[in-house]
Each structure stands twice: as structure tokens, then as C-alpha cells.
Amino acid sequence: MEPRHDLPCRPRVALVQPNFTKTEFGGHATAVAGAFDAYGAMKAKVFAAVGKNIQAGATPDASARRPGRQQLAQDLRTDLRAPAMKFEDVPMVADACLCTNVQRAARAISRRYDEAFRPLGLTNWQFTLMVATFRPEPPTINALAEALGTDRTTITANLKPLEARGLVKVEPDARDKRVRRVSLTQAGNKLLQQAYPVWRGLQVGVEKDLAFEDLEGFRDNLRAVAGV
């Protein structure tokens, strides 16, 4: 199939299928390890210099905090025809990739919430799902999926453990039996009321640890990316 040229926002990536002997692969693996070591050493030097500047009252610029990121961003803007990836590119891409860094941050924060809710037998996602269900009128599964930025299948799968524990109930809509609505049971409401103070305390701690100067701006950016 011929590549399409009418999508300028999607760069064409040249993929190279290596064909290594064992000896050659060992040499390339050593090169990758060396690249990581060299990149780490360079970052350590830069961070040390940044630390000295901070102590001296100077303000470090973004390029100093993440060496290589500015160059990569410039390359992406000026050359949409991505060159073949080299082993030496691996550490820079790992450091600069927005998706990877967002996922790492999300997992780190999610673990803190999971640990806080563990004594109650809940995960952070289950707490979030119960909060979304806590409404004057029981929401539909479609409404929950839209509110949480996911799909019906994911919502249904995550409701099953809560339903098995008697924390939620899924019932047909009174007017349209094809539509299912989700509500908290008395036990579910009781557990949610116990979990809410835990969330409030943890939320304050996480916000303090993040130490953003403009936390509301950070939230706005997250919502903008999520399209909500």
C-alpha cells in the first residue's frame, strides 16, 4: 500500500528491521547501554549546574532542566519526515515523550490513592466510579462512560465487582428496558461516605506535594487535553 501524503500532521516514520548476528547484537546492546550512561552523565552535570544557579539565585531555563528536549522539539517541528531511529536516540525519546511521562505521573499518583483506599477495600478507580454514580437520578451506563472518558465495556466490567459486593445495583430504565441505570445501594452509600474524608485528606496532601504555582491552571490544561 502506498503511503498517504495528504495527512501532514502524521509524520512518516522510517522503520528499520535489523538483521543482527549474535556478535553484532551484543555490540549494539553495549552501544545502547553506553548511550544511556552518557546521557545520564550529561543530565547529572546539567542538574548540578542548575543546582548551583538556584543557590546563587539564578532561574534555570527549561532547556537546562532537560537536555536534548529542545533539540528534539525543534527537529520534530522542522522535519516531519522522521529519520530512521538510532540506538543513541532511545534515552532522549524516553525522556522527551509526552505520553510516557504523563502515564508515569498518572501511575505514581494513582498508587497513592489506591494505597489510601485499600483499608476500605476499594481502588481509586472504584471510588471514582462510585462518585460518578452518586446522583439524584441514577445515571445510565452510557452517561458514566462519557463522564469518565471511557467506554461501556470498561464501565460494565468495573461495575461487576462492586455489584457482587452489593455496593451498586444495575437495573433497567423504567421507560426503556434496553437502557440500564446504575445506583448505589445502602451499603455502597455508606462506604462512599467513609471513603470521602479519606479522599479529601489525600487530595490536600497530593496537591501540596505537587507544589505547582498554578494548580488551577494545571487542572485546566488536563481538562483541555481530555476534551472536557
VENBELNOR-V936481 format. One record per residue. N is the residue number from 1. RES is the residue in one small letter. D_CENTER is the distance of its C-alpha to the mean C-alpha in whole Angstrom. Layout:
BEGIN
N,RES,D_CENTER ; N,RES,D_CENTER
END
This chain:
BEGIN
1,m,34 ; 2,e,34 ; 3,p,31 ; 4,r,30 ; 5,h,31 ; 6,d,30 ; 7,l,27 ; 8,p,26 ; 9,c,23 ; 10,r,22 ; 11,p,23 ; 12,r,25 ; 13,v,24 ; 14,a,27 ; 15,l,26 ; 16,v,29 ; 17,q,30 ; 18,p,31 ; 19,n,34 ; 20,f,35 ; 21,t,38 ; 22,k,37 ; 23,t,38 ; 24,e,36 ; 25,f,33 ; 26,g,34 ; 27,g,34 ; 28,h,31 ; 29,a,29 ; 30,t,31 ; 31,a,30 ; 32,v,26 ; 33,a,27 ; 34,g,29 ; 35,a,26 ; 36,f,24 ; 37,d,27 ; 38,a,28 ; 39,y,24 ; 40,g,24 ; 41,a,27 ; 42,m,27 ; 43,k,24 ; 44,a,26 ; 45,k,29 ; 46,v,27 ; 47,f,25 ; 48,a,29 ; 49,a,30 ; 50,v,27 ; 51,g,28 ; 52,k,32 ; 53,n,31 ; 54,i,30 ; 55,q,33 ; 56,a,35 ; 57,g,33 ; 58,a,32 ; 59,t,28 ; 60,p,26 ; 61,d,25 ; 62,a,22 ; 63,s,23 ; 64,a,24 ; 65,r,21 ; 66,r,20 ; 67,p,23 ; 68,g,22 ; 69,r,19 ; 70,q,22 ; 71,q,24 ; 72,l,21 ; 73,a,20 ; 74,q,24 ; 75,d,25 ; 76,l,22 ; 77,r,24 ; 78,t,27 ; 79,d,27 ; 80,l,25 ; 81,r,27 ; 82,a,25 ; 83,p,27 ; 84,a,27 ; 85,m,25 ; 86,k,26 ; 87,f,26 ; 88,e,26 ; 89,d,23 ; 90,v,20 ; 91,p,20 ; 92,m,19 ; 93,v,17 ; 94,a,15 ; 95,d,15 ; 96,a,14 ; 97,c,12 ; 98,l,9 ; 99,c,7 ; 100,t,7 ; 101,n,7 ; 102,v,4 ; 103,q,3 ; 104,r,6 ; 105,a,6 ; 106,a,4 ; 107,r,7 ; 108,a,9 ; 109,i,9 ; 110,s,9 ; 111,r,12 ; 112,r,14 ; 113,y,14 ; 114,d,15 ; 115,e,18 ; 116,a,19 ; 117,f,20 ; 118,r,21 ; 119,p,25 ; 120,l,25 ; 121,g,24 ; 122,l,20 ; 123,t,17 ; 124,n,14 ; 125,w,14 ; 126,q,17 ; 127,f,18 ; 128,t,16 ; 129,l,18 ; 130,m,21 ; 131,v,21 ; 132,a,20 ; 133,t,23 ; 134,f,25 ; 135,r,27 ; 136,p,31 ; 137,e,31 ; 138,p,29 ; 139,p,26 ; 140,t,26 ; 141,i,24 ; 142,n,23 ; 143,a,23 ; 144,l,20 ; 145,a,18 ; 146,e,18 ; 147,a,17 ; 148,l,14 ; 149,g,13 ; 150,t,14 ; 151,d,17 ; 152,r,21 ; 153,t,20 ; 154,t,17 ; 155,i,19 ; 156,t,22 ; 157,a,21 ; 158,n,19 ; 159,l,22 ; 160,k,25 ; 161,p,24 ; 162,l,24 ; 163,e,27 ; 164,a,29 ; 165,r,29 ; 166,g,31 ; 167,l,28 ; 168,v,27 ; 169,k,30 ; 170,v,29 ; 171,e,33 ; 172,p,34 ; 173,d,34 ; 174,a,38 ; 175,r,39 ; 176,d,37 ; 177,k,36 ; 178,r,34 ; 179,v,31 ; 180,r,30 ; 181,r,29 ; 182,v,27 ; 183,s,28 ; 184,l,28 ; 185,t,31 ; 186,q,33 ; 187,a,32 ; 188,g,28 ; 189,n,29 ; 190,k,30 ; 191,l,27 ; 192,l,25 ; 193,q,28 ; 194,q,27 ; 195,a,23 ; 196,y,23 ; 197,p,25 ; 198,v,23 ; 199,w,20 ; 200,r,22 ; 201,g,22 ; 202,l,19 ; 203,q,18 ; 204,v,20 ; 205,g,20 ; 206,v,16 ; 207,e,17 ; 208,k,20 ; 209,d,18 ; 210,l,15 ; 211,a,19 ; 212,f,18 ; 213,e,21 ; 214,d,20 ; 215,l,17 ; 216,e,18 ; 217,g,18 ; 218,f,14 ; 219,r,14 ; 220,d,16 ; 221,n,13 ; 222,l,10 ; 223,r,13 ; 224,a,14 ; 225,v,11 ; 226,a,11 ; 227,g,15 ; 228,v,16
END
